[in-house]
């Protein structure tokens, strides 16, 4: 664990030294570093997310970077790369989320051919269903938080409230479970792209917000949870207090894992992904679905953002 934190610290320091970061953003970085309420791992993840997309400091003319090339690739339609099917099957074999399948595909002069590809397994659909159940439970609690924010006369700026509403709406989205399994087995990659697009857009767009906005959301929701009548602590009931504190911590950590998709901190979301899909984070889940079902080759999260035209709200 200490090794992981050191690696994150080195990565954050390298980005701060190599990126051309505006002075205003550096103030945010300093504020994050000075905040003792944030765990070290979360600090460095937040800093990395905040500065990684800024251009490198000018040194000398260089060829366009990899991110730009990938962005251009995904602006035009791409066919599923069936040559990588065996590789991707082995990569995700331990998850048991995908199955190999041959699909009749007209791609030669005779008008017929076979496309070797991956399709969802029943295990992936069970995982998707449990994700929806987790999101529904979070959404119910978040609705009460939103009502409390509306009733709070001391809050005059609606900006963070509006972002919380975006989160509330995002939690209503679902991944693949609206289709019968027999249909999914015959769905083509372009069909999976259409099916996954609303979910990816809803669940990932808030991760593109700046770190200051995301931290403000987390702090406001944490504050309102602790003020909720059913989550009030009682000095004479230590066991109940512990249960309340565990619930709030889990809710906030799960929220953080959605806003920072690469986060692997233990919470309901990461525990579910590890137990049902052997995946460490929400980012890993999104990448697995896109690699195996849509594009047929390795991608990173920025490729998914470009592919589905995801922008910050």
BELGI-V452155 format. One record per helix or strand of 2 or more residues. SS is the DSSP state (H for helix, E for strand). FROM is the first residue (numbers start at 1). LEN is the number of residues. If there is no record, write none. Layout:
BEGIN
SS/FROM/LEN
SS/FROM/LEN
END
This chain:
BEGIN
H/2/17
H/23/12
H/40/12
H/66/8
H/82/10
H/93/3
E/98/7
E/114/7
H/122/30
H/159/12
H/181/5
H/189/20
H/211/17
H/229/3
H/238/22
H/268/10
H/282/14
H/301/7
END
